[in-house]
Amino acid sequence: MILLLLPLAEAQLQAYILSQFGITITPEGLLVPTVGEQRPGMMAETSISLGINFLRIIKILLWMALIISVVRYVGSMIVSTIRGSQSEVSSLVKTVLSVIIYIVSFFIIFQSQYPDVPLAPLFTGSTILGIVVGLAVQDTLGNLFAGIALQADQPFQVGDVVTFANQQRGVVENVSWRGVKIRTFENRILIVSNTMLGKEMIEVAPSENLNARIVAFNTLYEYSPSRTIQLVREAVRGVENVSNKLRPIVRIRNLGDNGIDWEVKYWADDYVKHPDTDELIRQRIWYVFNREKIDFAYPTRTVHMAEKREETTLVQYVNSVSEHLQQVPLFVPLAEEEVERLAKSSTTRVFAPGEAIVRRGQEGNSMFVIVRGAVKVQIPENDIQKTINRLTANDFFGEMSLLTGQPRTATVTAEEETEVIQIKKTALKPLFEANPNLMTSICAIIEERRTLLIQDEAQEEEEDRAESRVLSSLRKFFGFR
């Protein structure tokens, strides 16, 4: 509004000067007396020149204020539409372009108000000054222009994991005109200048991609490679942060001096968490090898001295397992000799926290008794796993598949490190042959456990028919009439 009103003020001022002093102001700002008039005194001319220059300076300031406001508004609109690391880039580019626009606009506005002032000497002086300043802030300018080049190419973004040639590694937290701020996995801040980034070889793991990781391990030559691949792959698939979009790959990396060198290739959902995921995978491999009696390869060029663990004798093992089995309601009808016979045919297994012991839908011919630890029993409900029961020491599960041959009706997962006694079909069949009435005694217990997995309440008559079906399935599965 002021810029629109200023020409009216100028016209009034010129009319006043013409009427008072008989002076006309040329477009170049010169004071020329009208025909027949004398020039006013020095003081009058100085005052008039000051007034005219004051109005011109006001115009320059107002035009610059208007241009700065427009540039800032447009710049803020552009930055607000860009998210993530792109906002850092746009902010940097916006600052550089704004400075250029301000300088060019100032010279244009200045030239429009003072057309008789030559700008060539000013540019010459600015060039010399720019050379001096450029030499003084060479590193700063180098970082600035290197940052512009890097951001134009966008080799990485905020949230990506970067690894340098010196093995320094971390997550990109901030990108500025001076450099990049990286938080290492040791929770330290690493600041790298843009000039160094332009010269450095960088490995980038984008946060939006499925990035692969490789975990190495080894085994002795005596173990079957195909069995090792199957066991390790199943163990890795259940680890948190391992993507289910791509199946993990287990392959032989080398036939070494001490044994077979293996590697597991998996894809991480969140690559930032890969150190913890690598640790979990190594842990799961250890548990699987411990259960399946697979040994890691030791270096053959060194003597490995280790104290041998005191092995439990068969009598001690049978007594310990029998003590646990006698506390299981399912085996209460068994005599002491039958419990001992069952204990001799059973095995003990240890599972890691979060590892599935049995899965819903799998075929099974064994049941489990918990020695120590805890498990949760889950069934699917509305695309989520609903926990319907939690079992601890001396509880049992999997008896339905063992006694009837039906697929597993629930998934049982270890909540902590859990040791279980595994009882297979071959261990129970001799007991049923010797004691046929044992089937009838345990049918009620089986049906009571089965009702936990039924969503709707059944009628009493339907329960009786279900119990009869369970007994029939049990006899058929074990080959009895």
C-alpha positions in Angstrom: 0.0 0.0 0.0 2.8 2.4 0.8 4.5 1.6 -2.5 1.3 2.5 -4.3 0.9 5.8 -2.4 4.5 6.9 -2.8 4.1 8.1 -6.4 1.3 10.4 -5.2 3.6 11.7 -2.5 6.4 12.3 -5.0 4.0 14.2 -7.3 2.9 16.4 -4.5 6.5 17.1 -3.5 7.5 18.0 -7.1 4.5 20.3 -7.4 5.5 22.0 -4.1 9.1 22.4 -5.2 8.1 23.8 -8.6 5.7 26.3 -7.0 8.0 27.4 -4.3 11.4 27.4 -6.0 10.6 27.1 -9.7 12.7 23.9 -10.0 11.8 20.8 -12.1 13.2 17.4 -11.1 14.4 15.3 -14.1 14.0 11.5 -14.2 17.7 11.3 -13.4 17.1 13.2 -10.2 18.7 16.5 -11.4 17.3 19.9 -10.3 16.7 22.2 -13.3 15.2 25.7 -12.9 12.3 26.6 -15.1 12.6 29.2 -17.8 13.0 32.7 -16.4 13.6 31.4 -12.9 16.9 31.7 -10.9 18.5 28.7 -9.1 17.7 28.7 -5.4 20.4 28.8 -2.8 22.7 26.0 -1.7 20.8 25.2 1.4 17.5 24.9 -0.5 19.1 22.6 -3.2 20.7 20.4 -0.4 17.4 20.1 1.4 15.5 19.2 -1.8 18.2 16.6 -2.7 18.0 15.1 0.7 14.2 14.8 0.5 14.3 13.2 -3.0 17.0 10.7 -1.9 15.1 9.9 1.3 12.1 8.9 -0.8 14.2 6.8 -3.1 15.8 5.0 -0.2 12.4 4.4 1.3 11.4 2.8 -2.1 14.4 0.6 -2.1 13.8 -0.6 1.4 10.1 -1.2 0.8 10.7 -3.1 -2.4 13.4 -5.3 -0.7 11.0 -5.9 2.2 8.3 -7.0 -0.3 10.7 -9.3 -2.2 12.1 -10.9 1.0 8.5 -11.5 2.3 7.5 -13.2 -1.0 10.7 -15.3 -1.2 10.3 -16.5 2.4 6.6 -17.3 1.9 7.3 -19.3 -1.2 10.2 -21.0 0.4 8.3 -22.0 3.5 5.5 -23.4 1.3 8.0 -25.6 -0.6 9.7 -26.8 2.6 6.3 -27.6 4.2 5.3 -29.9 1.4 8.6 -32.0 1.7 9.0 -34.5 4.5 11.9 -36.4 6.0 15.4 -35.8 4.9 14.1 -33.9 1.8 13.2 -31.0 4.1 16.9 -30.7 5.0 17.7 -30.6 1.3 15.1 -28.0 0.5 16.1 -25.8 3.4 19.7 -25.8 2.2 18.8 -25.0 -1.4 16.2 -22.4 -0.3 18.8 -20.5 1.7 21.3 -20.4 -1.2 18.7 -19.4 -3.8 17.2 -16.8 -1.5 20.6 -15.1 -1.1 21.1 -15.0 -4.9 17.6 -13.6 -5.4 18.1 -10.9 -2.8 21.4 -9.8 -4.4 20.0 -9.6 -7.9 16.9 -7.9 -6.8 18.8 -5.3 -4.8 20.9 -4.3 -7.9 17.9 -4.1 -10.1 15.9 -2.0 -7.7 19.0 0.2 -7.0 19.6 0.7 -10.7 15.9 1.7 -11.2 16.2 4.5 -8.6 19.7 5.6 -9.5 20.1 5.0 -13.2 23.1 7.4 -13.4 25.2 5.5 -10.9 27.6 3.0 -12.6 27.5 -0.5 -11.1 30.6 -1.8 -12.9 33.1 -0.5 -10.2 30.9 -1.9 -7.5 30.9 -5.4 -9.2 34.7 -5.1 -9.6 35.1 -4.3 -5.9 32.7 -7.1 -4.9 34.7 -9.6 -7.0 37.9 -8.7 -5.3 36.2 -8.9 -1.9 34.6 -12.2 -2.9 38.0 -13.7 -3.8 39.5 -12.6 -0.4 36.5 -13.9 1.5 36.5 -17.1 -0.5 40.1 -17.9 0.3 39.4 -17.2 4.0 36.4 -19.5 4.2 37.5 -22.1 1.6 36.6 -25.1 3.8 33.2 -23.7 4.7 32.3 -23.0 1.1 33.6 -26.4 0.2 31.2 -28.0 2.7 28.4 -25.9 1.4 28.7 -26.7 -2.3 29.6 -30.4 -1.5 26.4 -30.5 0.6 24.4 -29.1 -2.3 25.9 -31.7 -4.7 25.3 -34.6 -2.2 21.7 -33.5 -1.6 21.0 -33.2 -5.2 22.1 -36.8 -5.8 20.5 -38.0 -2.5 22.8 -41.0 -1.8 21.2 -41.5 1.6 18.4 -40.1 3.8 17.7 -39.6 7.4 17.1 -43.0 9.1 19.4 -44.9 6.7 22.3 -47.0 8.0 25.7 -46.0 6.5 29.0 -47.7 6.7 32.3 -46.0 5.8 35.5 -47.5 4.5 37.1 -47.4 8.0 34.1 -49.6 9.2 32.5 -46.7 11.1 28.8 -47.4 11.0 25.6 -45.7 12.2 22.2 -44.2 11.5 21.9 -40.9 9.7 20.2 -38.4 12.1 20.6 -35.0 10.5 21.8 -33.5 7.2 23.0 -29.8 7.2 25.0 -27.4 5.0 28.1 -28.2 7.0 27.9 -32.0 7.3 26.0 -35.1 8.3 25.3 -36.2 11.9 25.5 -40.0 12.4 24.6 -41.9 15.6 26.7 -45.0 15.9 25.5 -48.3 17.3 27.6 -47.5 20.4 25.2 -44.5 20.9 27.9 -41.9 20.0 27.5 -39.0 17.6 29.7 -39.0 14.5 29.9 -35.7 12.5 31.3 -36.0 9.0 31.8 -32.9 6.8 30.2 -32.8 3.4 33.7 -32.4 1.7 34.8 -35.7 3.3 31.5 -37.4 2.3 32.1 -36.4 -1.3 35.4 -38.3 -1.3 34.5 -41.2 0.9 33.3 -44.7 -0.2 30.0 -45.2 1.6 27.8 -48.3 1.9 24.1 -47.4 2.4 21.3 -49.6 3.8 18.1 -47.7 3.0 15.5 -47.7 5.7 12.7 -48.4 3.2 14.3 -51.6 1.8 14.6 -55.1 3.0 18.3 -55.3 3.7 20.1 -58.6 3.9 22.4 -59.7 6.7 24.8 -62.8 6.9 25.5 -64.7 10.1 28.3 -67.3 10.1 28.6 -70.5 12.1 30.2 -73.9 11.6 29.7 -77.6 12.3 31.8 -80.8 12.3 31.9 -82.8 9.1 30.1 -85.8 10.6 26.6 -84.1 10.5 24.3 -84.1 7.5 24.3 -80.8 5.6 20.6 -81.2 4.5 19.5 -81.8 8.1 21.5 -78.8 9.3 20.0 -76.5 6.7 16.5 -77.6 7.6 17.0 -77.1 11.4 18.7 -73.8 11.1 16.2 -72.4 8.6 13.3 -73.2 10.9 15.1 -71.7 13.9 15.8 -68.5 12.0 12.3 -68.0 10.6 10.8 -67.5 14.1 13.3 -64.8 15.2 11.9 -61.3 15.7 12.8 -58.8 13.0 13.5 -61.5 10.4 11.2 -60.6 7.4 8.7 -63.3 6.4 8.5 -61.9 2.9 11.7 -63.7 1.9 12.8 -67.1 3.2 16.1 -67.2 5.0 18.9 -68.9 3.1 21.3 -71.4 4.8 24.2 -72.4 2.7 27.8 -73.8 2.9 30.3 -71.1 2.7 33.5 -73.2 2.8 34.8 -76.6 3.6 37.3 -75.5 6.2 40.2 -77.2 8.0 38.2 -77.8 11.1 34.7 -78.4 9.8 32.0 -77.0 7.5 31.7 -73.2 7.5 28.1 -72.1 7.1 26.3 -68.8 6.6 22.7 -67.7 7.2 21.4 -65.0 4.9 18.2 -63.2 6.2 16.4 -60.0 5.5 15.7 -57.6 8.3 12.4 -55.6 8.7 14.3 -52.9 10.6 18.0 -52.8 9.7 18.8 -50.5 12.6 18.1 -53.5 14.9 20.3 -55.9 13.1 23.0 -56.3 15.9 20.3 -57.6 18.2 18.8 -59.8 15.5 22.2 -61.3 14.7 22.6 -62.1 18.4 19.2 -63.8 18.6 19.9 -65.9 15.5 23.2 -67.2 17.0 21.3 -67.9 20.2 18.6 -69.9 18.4 21.3 -71.9 16.5 23.0 -72.8 19.7 19.7 -74.1 21.2 18.9 -76.1 18.1 22.3 -77.7 18.1 22.1 -78.4 21.8 18.8 -80.2 21.3 19.8 -82.1 18.3 23.3 -83.0 19.6 25.2 -81.2 16.9 28.6 -79.9 17.8 30.3 -76.8 16.6 33.8 -77.2 15.0 36.7 -76.3 17.2 40.1 -75.2 15.8 42.3 -78.3 15.2 45.6 -76.4 15.6 44.9 -75.7 19.3 44.3 -78.0 22.2 40.8 -77.4 23.6 40.8 -78.3 27.3 37.3 -78.4 28.8 35.9 -80.0 31.9 33.5 -82.7 31.0 30.1 -82.1 32.4 29.1 -84.7 35.0 26.7 -87.0 33.1 23.5 -88.1 34.7 23.3 -91.9 35.1 20.3 -93.8 33.7 19.0 -94.5 37.2 19.1 -90.8 38.2 17.5 -89.8 34.9 14.7 -92.3 35.3 14.0 -91.3 38.9 14.0 -87.6 38.1 11.6 -88.0 35.1 9.4 -90.5 37.0 9.0 -87.9 39.8 7.7 -85.4 37.3 5.4 -87.8 35.5 3.8 -89.0 38.7 2.6 -85.4 39.3 0.8 -85.3 35.9 -2.9 -86.1 36.2 -2.9 -87.9 32.9 -0.6 -90.6 34.3 -2.2 -91.0 37.7 -3.8 -94.4 36.7 -0.3 -95.8 35.9 1.5 -98.1 38.4 5.0 -97.2 39.6 6.6 -99.8 37.3 4.7 -98.4 34.3 5.8 -94.8 35.1 9.4 -95.9 35.2 9.0 -97.7 31.9 7.5 -94.6 30.4 10.4 -92.5 31.8 13.0 -94.7 30.2 11.4 -94.2 26.8 11.1 -90.4 27.1 13.6 -87.6 26.3 14.3 -84.1 27.6 14.5 -81.0 25.4 15.3 -77.3 26.1 13.6 -74.5 24.1 14.6 -70.8 23.9 12.3 -67.9 25.0 9.9 -67.1 22.2 10.5 -70.4 20.4 7.5 -72.5 19.3 7.5 -76.0 20.7 4.5 -77.1 18.7 2.5 -75.3 16.0 -1.2 -75.4 15.2 -2.0 -77.7 12.3 1.2 -79.8 12.5 1.0 -83.6 12.7 2.3 -84.8 16.0 2.8 -88.1 17.7 4.3 -86.9 21.0 3.3 -84.9 24.1 5.3 -82.8 26.5 5.5 -82.4 30.3 7.1 -79.1 31.6 10.1 -79.6 33.9 10.9 -76.0 34.3 10.0 -72.7 32.7 6.6 -71.6 31.3 4.7 -71.7 28.0 1.6 -70.0 26.5 -1.1 -71.8 24.5 -2.4 -69.7 21.6 -5.1 -70.1 18.9 -5.9 -67.7 16.0 -8.8 -65.3 16.5 -9.5 -62.4 14.1 -6.1 -62.6 12.5 -4.3 -62.4 15.9 -2.9 -65.1 18.2 -5.1 -65.3 21.3 -3.5 -66.7 24.4 -6.0 -69.1 26.1 -3.8 -70.7 28.7 -0.4 -70.4 30.4 1.3 -73.6 31.7 4.2 -73.9 34.1 6.2 -76.7 35.8 4.5 -80.2 35.9 1.8 -79.1 33.4 1.5 -81.0 30.1 0.3 -80.3 26.5 0.2 -82.1 23.2 -1.7 -85.1 24.6 -4.5 -84.9 22.0 -2.2 -85.4 19.1 -0.3 -88.1 20.9 -3.4 -90.1 21.9 -5.7 -89.6 18.9 -3.3 -88.8 16.0 -5.1 -85.5 15.3 -3.2 -82.4 14.1 -2.1 -79.9 16.7 -5.1 -77.7 17.7 -3.0 -74.9 19.2 0.5 -73.3 19.1 2.6 -73.6 22.2 5.4 -71.1 22.6 8.1 -70.9 25.4 7.8 -67.7 27.4 11.2 -68.3 29.0 13.9 -70.9 28.7 11.8 -74.1 29.1 12.8 -77.7 29.7 10.3 -80.4 28.7 9.9 -84.1 28.8 8.9 -85.5 25.4 6.8 -88.7 25.3 6.2 -90.4 22.0 3.6 -92.8 20.8 6.0 -95.7 20.8 6.4 -95.3 24.6 2.7 -95.4 25.4 1.6 -98.3 23.1 3.2 -101.0 25.3 1.4 -99.6 28.3 -2.0 -99.7 26.6 -1.4 -103.2 25.5 -0.6 -104.3 29.0 -3.4 -102.2 30.6 -6.4 -101.8 28.2 -8.5 -100.1 30.8 -6.0 -97.2 30.9 -7.6 -95.7 27.7 -11.0 -95.3 29.4 -9.3 -93.7 32.5 -7.7 -90.9 30.6 -10.4 -90.1 28.0 -12.2 -87.8 30.5 -9.0 -85.9 31.1 -8.4 -85.5 27.4 -11.9 -84.2 26.8 -11.6 -81.8 29.7 -8.5 -80.3 28.2 -10.1 -80.2 24.7 -12.9 -78.0 25.8 -10.5 -75.2 26.4 -10.1 -74.8 22.6 -13.9 -74.8 21.8 -15.3 -71.3 21.3 -19.0 -72.1 22.0 -20.4 -74.1 25.0 -21.5 -77.6 24.0 -24.5 -79.3 25.5 -24.0 -82.2 27.9 -25.2 -84.8 25.5 -22.8 -83.5 22.8 -19.9 -83.7 25.3 -20.7 -87.4 26.0 -20.7 -88.1 22.2 -17.4 -86.2 21.9 -15.8 -88.3 24.7 -17.0 -91.5 22.9 -15.4 -90.3 19.7 -12.1 -89.5 21.5 -12.0 -93.1 22.9 -12.8 -94.5 19.4 -10.0 -92.3 17.8 -7.6 -93.4 20.5 -8.2 -97.1 19.9 -8.0 -96.7 16.2 -4.8 -94.6 16.4 -3.0 -97.3 18.5 -4.4 -100.2 16.5 -6.8 -101.6 19.2 -10.3 -102.9 18.6 
